[in-house]
């Protein structure tokens, strides 16, 4: 995650807690997020309980011990939307620093344009289709409006986002990246 620290340092506007969290030496919490985009619409889940309740988001969650990041993404999509991505691809990586949490969150974003099964409501999420021009950013995490355009263009991206009081976005830095490039931003 050295790229995230480099991105935070390069910008100069990152709140001090961002660098403190990124430079703490503590491994980040690994999470996944899967976005289904058929080219005209995106499938979002309305979160019914837990962290992010009331927001629309993609489908995802924690990487469990023994799982690869990709396996976690596939499992979470099945558990939360009852579907299986056919053409799952890596879309980007987002790092989140919260002023009230000592560990950064490293979210690996995947995208797919086709899937098997029929999206169905679960105890955690209610799937809803939105046309690209109707994505409900006002009912989503504040960072989504910045990286969604890159996702919809099928560009690979990396970003660092700083939140205070869990939901208030203070700062961000986002770059469009080559997925194989591990160098400095």
C-alpha positions in Angstrom: 0.0 0.0 0.0 3.0 2.3 -0.4 1.2 3.9 -3.4 -1.5 5.2 -1.0 1.1 6.7 1.3 2.9 8.3 -1.7 -0.4 9.7 -3.0 -1.2 11.2 0.4 2.2 12.8 0.8 2.3 14.1 -2.8 -1.0 15.9 -2.5 0.0 17.9 0.6 -3.6 18.5 1.7 -4.2 15.1 3.4 -5.3 15.5 7.0 -2.5 14.4 9.5 -4.5 11.3 10.6 -4.4 9.9 7.0 -0.6 9.7 7.0 -0.6 8.5 10.6 -2.9 5.6 9.7 -1.1 4.8 6.5 2.3 4.9 8.1 1.3 3.0 11.3 2.8 -0.3 10.1 -0.6 -2.0 10.8 -1.9 -4.1 7.9 -5.1 -2.6 6.4 -8.5 -4.2 6.7 -9.0 -6.0 3.3 -12.4 -5.6 1.7 -14.0 -6.1 -1.7 -16.7 -4.3 -3.7 -18.3 -5.7 -6.9 -20.1 -3.4 -9.3 -22.4 -4.9 -12.0 -22.6 -2.6 -15.0 -24.4 -3.8 -18.1 -23.2 -0.8 -20.1 -26.3 1.3 -19.5 -27.3 0.5 -16.0 -25.6 -0.4 -12.7 -26.9 -2.8 -10.1 -26.6 -1.3 -6.6 -27.7 -2.8 -3.3 -29.7 -0.8 -0.8 -28.0 -1.7 2.5 -30.6 -2.9 5.0 -28.4 -3.4 8.1 -24.9 -2.9 9.6 -22.2 -0.5 8.4 -23.5 1.8 5.7 -27.2 1.0 6.4 -29.5 3.2 4.3 -26.9 3.8 1.5 -26.7 2.3 -2.0 -23.5 0.6 -2.7 -22.0 -2.3 -4.7 -21.8 -5.7 -3.2 -18.9 -6.8 -1.0 -17.3 -7.2 2.3 -14.4 -8.6 4.3 -11.8 -10.9 2.9 -12.0 -14.0 5.2 -8.9 -16.0 6.3 -7.8 -18.4 3.6 -9.6 -16.5 0.8 -8.1 -14.6 -2.0 -9.4 -11.1 -2.6 -11.1 -12.4 -5.8 -12.7 -15.3 -4.0 -14.1 -12.9 -1.3 -15.6 -10.7 -4.0 -17.3 -13.7 -5.7 -18.6 -15.0 -2.3 -19.9 -11.6 -1.2 -21.7 -11.0 -4.5 -23.4 -14.4 -4.2 -24.3 -13.8 -0.5 -25.6 -10.3 -1.0 -27.3 -10.4 -4.5 -27.7 -14.1 -5.2 -25.8 -13.9 -8.5 -22.4 -15.0 -9.9 -20.3 -12.7 -12.1 -19.4 -14.2 -15.4 -16.7 -11.7 -16.5 -15.4 -10.3 -13.2 -12.4 -8.0 -13.7 -10.3 -5.8 -11.4 -11.5 -2.1 -11.6 -9.4 -0.4 -8.9 -8.3 0.0 -5.3 -9.6 2.5 -2.8 -8.0 3.2 0.6 -10.1 4.7 3.3 -8.8 6.4 6.4 -11.2 7.3 9.2 -10.3 9.7 12.0 -11.9 7.4 14.5 -10.3 4.1 13.4 -6.6 3.1 13.7 -6.6 0.9 10.6 -7.0 1.8 7.0 -9.5 0.0 4.8 -8.2 -1.3 1.5 -11.1 -2.0 -0.8 -10.5 -3.9 -4.0 -13.2 -2.9 -6.5 -14.3 -5.4 -9.2 -16.7 -4.9 -12.1 -18.7 -7.3 -14.3 -21.0 -6.7 -17.2 -22.8 -10.1 -17.1 -23.8 -12.6 -14.5 -25.6 -15.8 -13.8 -28.8 -15.9 -11.7 -31.4 -13.4 -10.9 -30.6 -10.6 -8.5 -32.6 -11.2 -5.3 -33.0 -9.4 -2.0 -31.2 -10.8 1.0 -31.3 -10.0 4.7 -28.5 -7.4 4.0 -29.1 -5.9 0.6 -32.0 -5.1 -1.8 -30.7 -5.0 -5.4 -31.9 -2.1 -7.5 -31.0 -1.2 -11.2 -30.1 2.4 -12.0 -29.4 4.0 -15.4 -26.0 5.5 -15.5 -27.4 9.1 -15.5 -29.6 8.2 -12.5 -27.0 6.8 -10.1 -28.3 8.1 -6.7 -25.1 9.7 -5.4 -27.0 11.7 -2.8 -27.8 8.3 -1.1 -24.3 6.8 -1.5 -21.0 7.2 0.2 -19.5 10.7 -0.5 -16.4 9.2 -2.3 -18.5 7.4 -4.9 -19.1 10.4 -7.1 -15.4 10.7 -7.7 -14.5 7.2 -8.8 -17.7 6.1 -10.4 -17.0 8.0 -13.6 -13.8 6.1 -14.0 -15.5 2.8 -13.3 -18.2 3.5 -15.9 -15.4 4.4 -18.4 -13.8 1.1 -17.6 -10.6 2.9 -16.4 -8.5 1.3 -13.7 -8.2 3.7 -10.7 -6.6 4.1 -7.3 -7.7 6.5 -4.6 -7.3 7.5 -1.0 -10.2 9.0 0.9 -10.3 10.6 4.4 -13.5 10.6 6.4 -14.3 12.2 9.8 -17.2 11.1 11.9 -17.5 8.0 9.7 -19.4 9.7 6.8 -18.0 13.1 6.2 -15.5 13.2 3.4 -12.6 15.6 4.3 -10.1 15.0 1.5 -9.3 12.6 -1.4 -6.8 11.9 -4.0 -7.6 9.8 -7.0 -5.6 8.6 -10.0 -6.3 6.7 -13.1 -3.8 3.8 -13.2 -2.5 1.0 -15.4 -3.5 -2.1 -13.4 0.0 -3.6 -13.6 1.8 -0.5 -12.6 3.1 -0.6 -9.1 5.2 2.5 -9.3 4.6 5.9 -7.8 1.5 7.7 -8.7 
